[in-house]
Amino acid sequence: MALVKLSQAETRTFLQRANPAMLGVVGTNGADGFPHLVPVWYHYDGERIHIWTLESRAWVKNVARDNRMAFSVQEEKVSSMGVTIRGRAAIVTSDSPFVTDEIRQITLRYIPGLAEAEAYIQRWSGLRTIVSLTPEKISGWADDGL
């Protein structure tokens, strides 16, 4: 069993996979010097990873202090694919159309059906923060038996 590198197109397709939509894992630099890892829902627009969250979360505070961030997505099976990303993140908290659109895009990846997704968004109407990761390095791999 060996790993092969994914092409840019394969990496993009993997990150945009919606059936099933996989969880991503955010890695930030904690204030105590230790890595801080958190599973998240996300949306990849072909250029950046966007995550809907609370501005008060520890990992978001880490990004506000040090905008270097890592992100990974991987399948949960023996023969698998995965992607890791390193880059710089930006935090936007507002009622802007950008934030509203990203919240909807992220939710629709994980909750099928517009009515169900909109109901979910309404339950979390106070959450108006999007963290966007701009990749500086992307690595994608697959088991060569796939």
C-alpha positions in Angstrom: 0.0 0.0 0.0 1.5 3.4 -1.1 0.1 6.9 -1.2 -0.2 8.8 -4.4 -0.4 12.6 -4.7 -3.8 14.0 -5.8 -3.9 16.4 -8.7 -5.3 19.9 -8.2 -8.6 18.8 -9.8 -8.8 15.7 -7.6 -8.1 17.8 -4.5 -10.8 20.3 -5.3 -13.3 17.6 -6.0 -12.4 15.9 -2.7 -12.8 19.1 -0.7 -16.1 19.9 -2.3 -17.6 16.4 -1.8 -21.0 16.7 -0.4 -22.2 13.1 -0.3 -21.2 12.5 2.3 -19.9 15.8 3.5 -16.9 15.1 5.7 -15.8 17.0 8.8 -12.7 19.1 8.6 -10.2 19.6 11.4 -8.9 23.0 12.2 -5.4 23.4 13.8 -4.4 26.6 15.4 -1.6 27.7 17.7 -2.8 27.8 21.3 -1.8 30.6 23.7 -0.1 27.9 25.8 2.1 26.8 22.8 0.3 23.6 22.2 -1.6 22.8 19.0 -5.4 23.3 19.3 -7.5 20.9 17.1 -11.2 21.2 16.5 -13.6 19.3 14.1 -15.7 21.7 12.0 -18.3 21.9 9.2 -16.8 23.8 6.2 -17.3 25.0 2.7 -14.6 25.1 0.1 -15.2 27.6 -2.7 -12.3 26.5 -4.9 -10.0 29.1 -3.3 -10.6 29.3 0.4 -12.0 27.2 3.2 -14.8 28.9 5.1 -16.0 27.9 8.6 -19.1 29.1 10.4 -18.5 29.5 14.1 -18.7 31.6 17.3 -16.3 34.5 17.6 -15.7 33.5 21.3 -14.4 30.0 20.5 -10.9 29.3 21.7 -9.6 28.4 18.2 -11.0 31.7 16.8 -9.2 33.6 19.5 -6.1 31.7 18.6 -6.5 32.9 14.9 -7.1 36.5 16.1 -3.8 36.3 17.9 -1.8 34.3 15.3 -3.5 33.9 11.9 -1.5 30.8 10.9 -3.8 27.9 10.6 -3.8 24.3 9.4 -6.8 22.3 8.1 -7.3 18.6 7.2 -10.1 16.5 5.8 -9.8 12.7 5.5 -12.0 9.8 4.8 -12.7 7.4 7.6 -11.9 4.1 5.9 -8.8 2.0 5.6 -8.2 2.8 1.9 -8.6 6.5 2.0 -8.0 9.9 0.7 -7.1 13.1 2.5 -6.1 16.7 2.2 -4.0 18.9 4.4 -3.8 22.7 4.1 -1.6 25.3 5.7 -2.2 29.0 5.3 -3.5 32.3 6.8 -6.9 32.8 8.2 -9.2 35.9 8.4 -12.2 36.4 10.7 -15.3 38.2 9.6 -18.2 38.9 12.0 -21.1 40.8 10.5 -24.5 40.7 8.9 -23.0 41.1 5.4 -24.2 39.2 2.4 -20.8 37.3 2.4 -21.4 36.0 5.9 -25.1 35.1 5.2 -24.1 33.3 1.9 -21.3 31.3 3.6 -23.6 30.3 6.5 -26.1 28.9 4.0 -23.4 27.2 1.8 -21.9 25.5 4.9 -25.2 24.4 6.3 -26.5 23.0 3.0 -23.4 20.8 2.8 -24.4 19.0 6.0 -28.2 19.3 6.3 -30.1 18.1 3.2 -33.1 20.1 2.1 -33.5 23.9 2.0 -36.3 24.0 4.6 -34.3 21.9 7.1 -31.1 24.0 6.5 -33.0 27.3 6.9 -34.6 26.0 10.2 -31.1 25.1 11.5 -29.7 28.5 10.5 -32.5 30.2 12.4 -31.8 28.3 15.6 -28.3 29.8 15.4 -29.2 33.2 14.2 -26.8 34.9 16.6 -23.7 33.2 15.0 -22.4 35.6 12.5 -18.7 34.7 12.3 -17.0 33.2 9.3 -13.3 32.2 9.5 -11.7 31.9 6.0 -8.5 30.1 5.4 -6.4 31.1 2.4 -4.1 28.2 1.5 -0.4 28.7 1.1 0.2 24.9 0.8 -2.2 22.1 -0.1 -1.3 18.4 -0.1 -3.7 15.7 -1.2 -3.1 12.0 -1.1 -4.9 8.7 -1.9 -4.1 5.1 -1.2 -2.9 3.7 -4.5 -5.4 0.8 -4.2 -8.3 3.2 -4.8 
